[in-house]
Amino acid sequence: MNAEEFIKNLKEIMDTESELTLDTRLKDVEDWDSLSFVAFLSFCNSKLKLSITPEELKPVETVGELFKIVGGK
Amino acid sequence: MLLEIKNVALEAVSAAVSKNRISIEERLGGLVPEKRIARLKKSVGFESFSVVEKNICTSDLCAAAAEKIFSETDTSREEVRAIIFVSQTADYFLPSTAHLLQSRLNLSRESLAFDVGLGCSGFVYGFYIAASLIQTLPAGKILLLCGDTLTRNVFAEDVSALPVFGDAGSAAIISKREGQNIFFNLQSFGELADAIIMERGAYRNNFLIEDNSLDVRENFATMDGAKVLDFSIKYLPQNLIDLLAFAKVNPLDVEKFYLHQANKIILQDVAALMNLSTEKFPFKSAQIGNTSSASIPVTLTETVRGGEVIKNLSVLSGFGVGMSIASAAVDLTDLICLETGEL
């Protein structure tokens, strides 16, 4: 999955209209809430079959860092 | 822990929910943006909730479910030799609610009665306890009553618990039956206890009182949704795979996986991680909510209410508060399952 596809998936998970780039800070996106967090965790584990824990996601600040976690696995 | 219990049957199941249904819009009105409500419906899966009035306890719902069994099946009150009440929402700290129900349901004094403190995994745990216990009883059947009124433990502004929990009580009959064997897989994860916890009100911590009111967030149950999801996807698929390997059953040959109705995300994820169709994992609680220890019985009674047939080798699996997992592989073809009742 490249960055463009990742952002498309992320927008779907968050159900957001906001423009996202790899530099977007998650705290600036209104739709990055606890529900998005859980939905993203579910996406990583069941769709991508990556073993990712909430602890790994919690410190993440930008969309790019999320992409790195997914790409690095 | 994998084990097999021989010559025992889950004979009958019944469940009761509240007549009082509250929509998610009403439940979350003013607390979250409308868009979030739409997202919750789509992903978490609950649209309305069975919510009891403040004077209704779990035991009231369980009693209604039990009365339905006595009036609509062949099991008579006289046959009941043990009453097991599984819940996190008992009537009192003491005595046990099981004794109150023994008297209320006019069950024999020649019986034993006790409570078990479990939630999400409670029905399968209770089934295991009953299946074990019945081996030592000289005769008769066991009445297993499982349920919770978790809506009464949710803080009025808790936007993560309000769109999840509902109330229900259930009743099941466990009896001896030659040739029917049940396989169980039971696991405990006490190190994750704080994922779902009500920290105040028992003996470790008193309730907090602020401005002469107990209506303080800390006095209610809390759930860490991400931690519960992480727990479920990390441990539940393996628990089920191990259970089926032990029972020598191919997962593809399982008729249905009747899982605790935690939420739609978890059911879909577990199906995906086991490479099985989500159709094998019925989600029947969209109009009721996650009803804790009653949710597997409610899934069965809702299946029957929808006109579907319950049959063949199926899996029952509860997972959550403790944290704990209890799963069973059982042939449900001869199960007498009644339609969901209301109180």
Contacts between the chains, C-beta under 8 A, distances in Angstrom:
chain1	res1	chain2	res2	distance
A	15	B	35	7.4
A	15	B	39	5.2
A	33	B	36	7.2
A	34	B	160	6.1
A	34	B	225	6.3
A	34	B	226	7.4
A	35	B	36	6.8
A	35	B	39	6.0
A	35	B	40	6.6
A	35	B	43	6.9
A	35	B	44	7.5
A	37	B	226	5.8
A	38	B	225	5.2
A	38	B	226	5.4
A	38	B	229	5.5
A	38	B	265	6.7
A	39	B	43	5.7
A	39	B	265	7.0
A	41	B	226	6.0
A	41	B	229	5.7
A	41	B	230	6.8
A	42	B	229	6.3
A	42	B	233	7.5
A	42	B	265	5.1
A	42	B	268	7.8
A	42	B	269	5.3
A	45	B	233	4.9
A	45	B	269	6.4
A	45	B	273	7.2
A	46	B	233	6.7
A	46	B	268	6.9
A	46	B	269	3.9
A	46	B	272	4.0
A	46	B	273	5.7
A	47	B	272	7.0
A	49	B	273	7.5
A	51	B	234	7.8
A	53	B	230	5.6
A	54	B	226	4.0
A	54	B	227	6.1
A	54	B	229	7.9
A	54	B	230	5.3
A	57	B	226	7.8
